[in-house]
Amino acid sequence: MDWGNVTAEDLIDALREVDWSSPPRPLSEFFSRFTVPRSSNKWNSRLKCNLYYYRTNYFILIVSVLILGFLRRPLAIVAALLTALSIAFLNDSFAGTFSEKVTRTVRQFSPHLAAKMRPPLTPVIRGRPSAKRAIYICGRPRWVFVSIFSSASFFLWFVSAGLLTVLWALAIGLLATILHASLRTPNLKARLNTFREEFRAVWRNYSEL
């Protein structure tokens, strides 16, 4: 593959479709040989090749830097969890599953309270259930939980000043990734791996015909 002719959109599509379950490359290979690219074309080609080949290593690197950034501010961890929950509640399947598990747990201790947490009956229009069904969590409209968790996470982000820390950690992780991908000399193994995965993609498309 001629990485010089690969656009950023093609690289993003390749990273989106490629198998991310592959283990990271060994550290002895990851920190093997570094050289300065001789031209902008060489740098462009090397950057794309390394981003594709060492994708799992870069992902672990960025996550590790973010975790270290969170450790400095414990409240930021709680804020991140609340933010993730408020976003997850927007998914119908997650909201329904969460509500069902909480109601089932509460029923073991207080059946009366669990009965109040049931969602209201679906309205019936002309003998048929309404197609537009509102999502309820523990007997309350979903927007109530989204608003509460979002407000709490915003307050914790503000109090802990963790948002700036996360942005700095993310910037450091991305900078380290770009720096490594720019200086790491692509080896023969990376090129052969690229050709092998390219052949698998072509063969997969051929087998689907």
C-alpha positions as MATLAB code, in Angstrom:
seq = 'MDWGNVTAEDLIDALREVDWSSPPRPLSEFFSRFTVPRSSNKWNSRLKCNLYYYRTNYFILIVSVLILGFLRRPLAIVAALLTALSIAFLNDSFAGTFSEKVTRTVRQFSPHLAAKMRPPLTPVIRGRPSAKRAIYICGRPRWVFVSIFSSASFFLWFVSAGLLTVLWALAIGLLATILHASLRTPNLKARLNTFREEFRAVWRNYSEL';
ca = [
       0.000    0.000    0.000;
       1.313    3.421   -0.961;
       0.561    5.405    2.196;
       1.463    8.636    0.465;
      -1.672    8.358   -1.675;
      -3.946    7.395    1.235;
      -6.125   10.280    2.385;
      -7.097   11.008    5.984;
     -10.657    9.849    5.235;
      -9.363    6.534    3.890;
      -7.239    6.061    7.001;
     -10.197    6.767    9.300;
     -12.377    4.315    7.364;
      -9.630    1.673    7.554;
      -9.256    2.145   11.310;
     -13.036    1.951   11.701;
     -13.325   -1.342    9.826;
     -10.123   -3.051   10.981;
     -10.026   -5.636   13.750;
      -9.230   -3.827   17.032;
      -9.064   -7.043   19.041;
      -5.503   -7.692   17.913;
      -2.964   -7.514   20.788;
      -0.559   -4.574   20.987;
       2.851   -4.804   19.390;
       5.732   -5.762   21.707;
       7.470   -2.888   23.472;
      10.808   -4.032   22.048;
       9.371   -3.415   18.587;
       7.404   -0.321   19.573;
      10.555    1.428   20.830;
      12.953   -0.089   18.325;
      14.284    2.415   15.791;
      13.665    6.133   15.416;
      14.806    8.386   12.597;
      13.836   11.826   11.349;
      11.903   11.731    8.056;
      13.821   13.267    5.178;
      10.871   14.985    3.509;
       7.257   15.920    4.121;
       6.091   13.131    1.814;
       8.121   10.581    3.796;
       6.691   11.957    7.030;
       3.129   11.809    5.709;
       3.515    8.222    4.561;
       5.257    7.132    7.780;
       2.650    8.787   10.005;
      -0.269    6.996    8.337;
       1.524    3.651    8.262;
       2.439    3.770   11.963;
      -1.005    4.990   13.035;
      -2.515    1.994   11.273;
       0.062   -0.585   12.386;
       0.462    0.502   16.039;
      -3.191    1.486   16.535;
      -3.648   -0.708   19.629;
      -0.462    0.616   21.246;
      -1.518    4.214   20.677;
      -4.979    3.531   22.092;
      -3.466    2.044   25.267;
      -1.050    4.976   25.496;
      -3.818    7.588   25.331;
      -6.018    5.714   27.831;
      -3.082    5.359   30.252;
      -2.354    9.086   30.116;
      -6.038    9.847   30.733;
      -6.085    7.506   33.733;
      -3.041    9.224   35.194;
      -4.785   12.558   34.684;
      -7.875   11.273   36.513;
      -5.805   10.018   39.448;
      -4.761   13.567   40.236;
      -8.401   14.573   40.708;
     -10.636   11.846   42.220;
     -13.794   13.931   41.762;
     -13.122   13.942   38.032;
     -13.558   10.159   38.015;
     -17.051   10.514   39.495;
     -17.819   13.331   37.058;
     -16.708   11.168   34.130;
     -18.906    8.282   35.298;
     -21.939   10.568   35.674;
     -21.314   12.042   32.235;
     -21.061    8.561   30.730;
     -24.315    7.521   32.441;
     -26.185   10.613   31.271;
     -25.102    9.874   27.702;
     -25.904    6.162   28.053;
     -29.430    6.975   29.271;
     -30.135    8.446   25.836;
     -29.948    4.915   24.453;
     -33.345    3.226   24.667;
     -31.947   -0.260   25.242;
     -29.617    0.839   28.053;
     -32.338    2.896   29.733;
     -34.773   -0.011   29.675;
     -32.225   -2.523   30.942;
     -31.036   -0.175   33.706;
     -34.590    0.502   34.865;
     -35.431   -3.203   34.861;
     -32.367   -4.192   36.904;
     -32.879   -1.421   39.472;
     -36.566   -2.281   39.859;
     -35.752   -5.965   40.248;
     -33.191   -5.177   42.958;
     -35.570   -2.875   44.838;
     -38.329   -5.506   44.671;
     -36.252   -7.818   46.857;
     -36.318   -5.286   49.694;
     -39.540   -3.326   49.120;
     -42.162   -4.710   46.713;
     -44.394   -1.706   47.395;
     -41.682    0.748   46.293;
     -40.870   -1.404   43.271;
     -44.532   -1.230   42.206;
     -44.298    2.563   42.147;
     -41.228    2.348   39.923;
     -43.122    0.641   37.131;
     -43.587    2.707   33.949;
     -47.117    3.975   33.231;
     -49.329    2.046   30.875;
     -48.868    2.676   27.156;
     -51.700    4.888   25.829;
     -54.153    3.178   23.504;
     -55.405    5.003   20.399;
     -58.378    3.485   18.553;
     -57.849    0.093   20.104;
     -54.111   -0.047   19.326;
     -51.121    0.867   21.488;
     -49.521    4.163   20.605;
     -46.478    3.771   18.333;
     -44.669    6.636   20.067;
     -43.749    5.166   23.426;
     -42.046    7.395   25.946;
     -39.040    5.942   27.761;
     -39.288    5.752   31.548;
     -36.556    4.949   34.058;
     -37.747    3.704   37.450;
     -41.181    5.146   36.809;
     -39.926    8.621   35.857;
     -39.431   10.118   32.395;
     -35.987    9.615   31.005;
     -35.241   13.330   30.727;
     -35.436   13.592   34.545;
     -32.487   11.224   35.008;
     -30.549   12.755   32.117;
     -30.999   16.238   33.584;
     -30.030   15.162   37.124;
     -26.917   13.239   36.086;
     -25.848   15.922   33.617;
     -26.234   18.695   36.205;
     -24.345   16.686   38.826;
     -21.515   15.873   36.420;
     -21.261   19.518   35.328;
     -21.069   20.611   38.967;
     -18.335   18.056   39.736;
     -16.380   19.022   36.610;
     -16.529   22.640   37.757;
     -15.592   21.919   41.388;
     -12.748   19.536   40.601;
     -11.467   21.573   37.664;
     -11.023   18.159   36.088;
     -12.132   19.123   32.606;
      -8.965   21.126   32.042;
      -6.893   18.235   33.394;
      -8.573   15.795   31.026;
      -8.010   18.108   28.080;
      -4.336   18.447   28.988;
      -3.980   14.666   29.402;
      -5.687   14.087   26.062;
      -3.442   16.644   24.377;
      -0.323   15.001   25.866;
      -1.476   11.553   24.737;
      -2.191   12.734   21.200;
       1.110   14.635   21.040;
       3.046   11.547   22.176;
       1.221    9.444   19.585;
       1.970   11.824   16.717;
       5.583   12.200   17.843;
       6.144    8.445   17.973;
       4.358    7.830   14.669;
       6.481   10.528   13.036;
       9.845    9.241   14.276;
       9.303    5.455   14.341;
      10.818    4.003   11.173;
       8.322    1.623    9.513;
       9.870   -1.825    9.401;
       9.341   -4.661    6.948;
       6.950   -6.370    9.345;
       4.629   -3.360    9.315;
       4.579   -3.284    5.521;
       3.928   -7.041    5.253;
       1.148   -6.786    7.829;
      -0.457   -3.979    5.842;
      -0.375   -6.025    2.637;
      -1.793   -9.067    4.460;
      -4.739   -7.156    5.917;
      -5.333   -5.478    2.569;
      -5.461   -8.919    0.912;
      -7.913  -10.162    3.555;
     -10.209   -7.194    2.889;
     -10.124   -7.821   -0.853;
     -10.737  -11.536   -0.383;
     -13.625  -10.835    2.009;
     -15.280   -8.590   -0.567;
     -14.697  -11.211   -3.267;
     -16.240  -14.001   -1.160;
     -19.372  -11.926   -0.574;
     -20.096  -11.697   -4.309;
];
